[in-house]
Every structure is written in structure tokens, then in C-alpha cells.
Amino acid sequence: MGKKKKQKPFTPPKQHDVAHRYIVRAAMVFTFLFGCAGLYQIITSLIPLTWRSVECRIVECQLTDSADHAMPFSATVLYEFDWQGKAHQSRELGIDGWTQAADAIQFLRSIEDASFVTRAYLPTNDPEAAVLLRPAPRWGGIAFLLFGTSFTWLLFFVDRYRDAPPEALSKKILPPVALLFGGSGLFLMAALSIPSWIGCWQVQSWEEIPATIVWSEVRVRDHGRRAKYHADICYEYERNGRRWRNNRITPGIVNGTASGSSAHALKHQYRPGMRTTCRIHPTDPSRAYLISTVSWHILFTLFPAPFIAVGYLCLREMKRKR
């Protein structure tokens, strides 16, 4: 008979090692749920793409605006369609309203002809639930999904090789960290920052025309302990023989949002009845901005820079170790 292998004496894990494992696994669960939330957001936003559609005809369409409402611009429509051999009518847009005038004006322009033919969408087979506007997919959930799953994988990787020598561990950790942070930063820069910069640069070449301030209000949204202020300034201008109204203030990812003092200062600067100028798009008069100067809020578009910096430092360290 062979000799029995000598068993190593059992040594209980140190208390700090046990605590480390629990902390890492709790973080893995949290980041995994974070990624699941992003996946759920993406899937639910794609469901409207499966809705059945039917041809409809616009019968009435009217744009309304009021400075007394939190959503000052809205549109009322009436459209008719045939479903299973029966005629139906509906007034449902599918959304409650618009916070920005540009969306409502563009929508009105596309259906201002009473004989305009478009498509209505049926979330169910019930024609009474028909809507005219189908929600667009919310691709922002991709960021939650990528960050959640990537950090979960990274924490699992660190926990698996926690007993490896520091030099070997760094060689294994640096590549995924560089890919995670550098890739995410470049993706966000290409998807959000660069388009915002290009849009701000293009506005500078738009035509500047006279405009009149219609109303000037400060909207306040209560977000728990912190209130969010929004300067809502509506201005009117003429182009192509008709009057247009808009409330876009400055180009960029943030429009009119500021501190309480800044929002009130903007309100007093542009009083109702005041004559000023605005810049309009060369071919689409519904797109306009009151102030073409880019605000300091454009600095928020630099938030991917730290991610890119971390990825670059990891790549440089990898090159040095090689």
C-alpha cells in the first residue's frame, strides 16, 4: 500500500482576509445589480419597437404654449385610422408634452398639413390605446450595463488572484483596467462630448435675426434636498413668412439650467417685450438659440477625460514593465 500523503495542518483564515472577501463579494453583487439595471432599461426601451403600426391621417393639429405651465409647449392633434375594417379616431400623442419648444415646433411642421399621412402605433391590439409618437430607445442604459458588468468582472479577477505576488498581479490587472477605463472614456467622448462640441461650433455660423422676448420665467424642480433651477425664456422670430417661438437658450448638453441667482439674473436680463437677436438654423427655422455664446456648462463634457487618463497611465505602466 502507498504511503498516505501528509496533510497540512488546518489554519483558519485571518480575520482581515475574511472581511476582505465579504467586502469584495458584496461589491461584486452591487456592481452586478448595477449592470442588470442597465440591461433592464435597454430591454424595456426596445419593447416599443415591436408595437404594431397602422397608417393614419392627421385631421387636426394645434400647437399651444403657456408661460404658466412647467411644460409650456404642447400640441393637440386628432388623427383617424382603420383597424380590422373599422374606422377609429384618437388624440393620444404618447407623451404628456415637451419641455423644449423645438421638439413641438418640429413636430407641428411635419403634420401642419391637414391631409398629412403618417403612422400610428398600437402598444396592444386595442385601437383605443393607439399613440402617434413611439418612444425612442434609451441607449443610456448601455453605460450602466458596461460599467456594472466590467467592474463585476474586475472585482472577480482581483479576488481570484489576491494571493499572487504584487508584480504578477499588476501584470494581470493592468490590461483589463486599461481596457475598462480607457475604452469607456473613448466611447463616452465619441458619443457625447465630440458631438456636443461640433454642435456648439456649428451654431456660431447660423444666421442672426431679430427676435422678441415673449416670456421670461424661472422654473424650479425639487430634487429632494437640492432644488434645480431652470431659466425658461421664450422668444419669437419670423422666417419664411411665418412666426416661430422657441425657448432654447444656449447650445450644449445643458440648456438654461443654473443656480438660483444665475437663473433669476437671466430672467431679468431678458424681460418680456424686449427686442434682441437669436441664431436660427440655415434650413430649419424651428431650430434656434437665443445666446450663441457657449456657456461654462460645456466643461461638463470633459467628464470622460479622467477615464481616458487612467487608461493611458495603465498602458504606459504596462509598456514600462515589458
N, C-alpha and C positions, 0 to 999 in steps of 0.2 A: 504494500500500500504506500502511496505517495505521502510525503510529508505535508502536513497541514501548514497553510500559509499563516504566518504570524500576523494577527490582526493588530492594527494600530489602536492604541487606547483612545476611547471617545473623549473628545474635548468639546465642551459646549461652546457655541459661538459667543463672541464677546457681545456685550450689551449694545455697544455703539454700532456693530455690524448688523444686528437685528433691527435696530432703529433705522439704519440706512436702507435696508431692504424694504421696510414698510413705507418709508418716505418715497422711495423711488417707484414702488408699485402703486402707491396712491397717486403719484404724479402721472404715471402711465394711464391709469384709469381716467383721470381728469382730462388729459390730452386726447385720449381715445374718444371720450364722450364729446369733446370739442369738435373732433373730426366728424363724428356721427351727426352732430347738429348741422354742420355744413352740408353733408350729404343729403340730409333730410330737406334742407332748404332748396337744394338744387332739384331734387326729385319732385317735390311739391310744386315748384315753379314751372316744371316741364309738363305737368298734367294738362294745363290749358291747350298745349299743342295737339292733344288728342281730341279736343272738342270737335263735334261735327259743325259744319258751316253750311249756310244756305244763302242764296242770292237775295238781296233785299234792295228796296228803293227808298231813298230819303224823300219824305213828304214835307216835313218842316224842319227848320234848323235856326236857332237863335242864340246868339252869344249875349250873356248878361254879365255885368260887373257891378260890384258894390263895395265901397270902402268900409262898410260896417261889418263885413264878414271876414273871418280868419282866412278863408279861401275866396278872395274877391272875384275871381273869374270862374264862370261855369257856363255850360252850354245845355240847352234843352233841345231835344230832337224828337221826331216822330218818323218811324220807318215801318214799312209793311213788307211781308214776305209770305210765301206759300209753303206749307208744311203738310205733307201727306194729303194733298188735294184740298186743303182748307186755307183760306186767307187769314193772316194774323197781323196784328199791329203791336208795336212795343215802343216804349220811351226810355228803356233802360240803356244807359251808356256802358255800364260795367264798372264805373268808378264814381266817386262822390263829387269830384271836382278837381280843379288844378290850382296849385299854389302859384304857378307862374303863368303869365299871360301868353307867352309864346306858344305853349302847347295848345291852349284853347284856340288861339287865332289860327294856327296852322291847321288844326282840325276843322275849324269853320271854313277856311279857304277851300279845303278839299271837298266839302259837301255843300257849299253855298248854293249850288245849282239844285233846284227842287227835284229835278229828274235824275240826280246822281245815283248811280247804281254801285253798290258795294256788297259786302258780305256780312251777315250777322252770325253769331256763334251761339251754339246751344250747349251749355255745360251738362245738361241732361237731355233726355228725349222730350222734355216738356217745353213746348214753344213759349209758354208764359215766362220761362226763365231765360229767354234769349237776351243777349247783350251785343252791343255794337262794337265794343273795343275789347280785344282779347289781351289779358295781361302778358307782358313780355317776361321771358325767363330772367331769374335773378342769379346772374353769374357770380355775384359776390360771394356766394357760398363756396366757390372753388377755393378761395383763400383760406376759409375756415377748414375745409377738408384737407388741403395740402399741409397747413401748419399743424393741425391736430395729428394726422397720421405720421407726418415726418418726425415730430417730436416724440411721439409714442415709440417709433422705431429707434430713434436715437437714444432714448432712455433705456430701452431694452438692450441695446448694444452696449451701453456703458455698464449696465448692471451685469451683463454676461461676462465682460472682461474686466471686472473690477479688481480681480486678483492678479492681473497681468502687470509686468514691470511698467513703470511710467513711460519709458521710451517706446516700448511696444504698443502700449495703449494709445499714445499720441499718434502713432502711425496709423492705427486703425480708426481713430476718431476724427482726425483732421479731414480726410476725404469726404465723409458724409456731412460734416459740419459746413465745409466749404460749399458743397452742392446745395445743402438746405438753405443757408443764408444767402449765398451769392446768387443762386438760381431764383429764389423768391424775390430778392431785391431787383434783379434784372427784369423779372416778369412784371412786377408792380410798376417799375419805371417805364416799361414799354407800354403797359396797358392804361396807366393813369397819368403819370407825370408828363411824359412827352406829348400825348395828345392835348393836354391842358396848355402846355407851353405853346404849341403850334396854334391852338385856337386863340390865345391871347395875342400872339403875333399877327395873326390874320385880321383881327378886329381893327388894328391900327390903320389898315388900308381901306376900311369901309368908308362909304360916303357920309359926311357930316351934314345934317339937315336941321332946320329949326324944329323945336318941339315945345309943347306947353304942359306944365305940370297940372294934372287933374286932381290928384290927392296925394297926401303925404302922411303916412301913419307909422306907428311903431307897434309891431306885433310881439307879444310876449308868450313864450311857450314854457310851461313849468315842467322841468325835468327833475323832480324830487327836490333836493336841496339847492339846485342851481337853476336859475331861470335863464332862458335863451332868448335874446332879443333879435328882432329882425326888422330892418327898415324897409317898409313897403311903400315905394314911390311909383305912382302910375303917371305916365306921360303919354301925350297924344301927338301924332305927327301925320303928315299927308304924303302919299306916294301913289302913283298910278291912278289918280282921280278918286281916291277914297281915303277915309281916315282910319288910322290904326292906333291901337292902345297896347301898351306893353309895361311891364314892371321889372324887367331885367335891369340890374344896376351896373355891375362890373363883370367883366369876363373872368373866368377861373372856376375852380371847383367850389368856392364859397361865394354866395351872392347875397349881399345885404346883411349877413349875419355879423353881429358885432357886440361889443359891450353896451350896457345901457346908455352910458354917456355918449358913445360914438353914434349909436342909432338915433338918439334924440338930436345930436348935432347935425346929422344928415337930414333929419326931418325938418329942422329949422332952416337949413341951407336951401332946401327945395320946397318952397311954400306953394300951395295951390294957386294957379293963375300965373305963376312965374314963367317968363319966356326964357328958354335955354336951347341947347342943341343935343342931339343924340346921333349915334352912328348906326346905320342900317346896312344889312347885307346887300350886295350888289344885285342879286336876282330874287331874293326872298325878303320882301319888306316886313314880314311878320317877325323876323329876327333882328333885334336891335338891342343896343346897350346905351344907358344914359351916360355913364362915365367910361371912357375908353382906357383911361389910365389903369394899369394893373395894380390891384391893392396888395398890401403886405401879406394877405392870406395865401398868396401864391406860394409862399415859403412852405406851406403845409405839404406841397407836392414833393418836397425833398425828403419825406419820411423814409423812402426806400434806401437812402444813402447809407445809413448805418449798417443795414443788412449787407449791402454790397461791400462795405469796408471790412466787415467781419469775414466775408468770403474771400476777399483779396488777401487779408492777413493770413488766413489759413493756407491758401495756395502758396504764399511766399514762404511760410514756415515749412510746408511740405518740400518745396524746392531746396530749402537750406539743409534739411535733414538728408535729402538724397545726395 
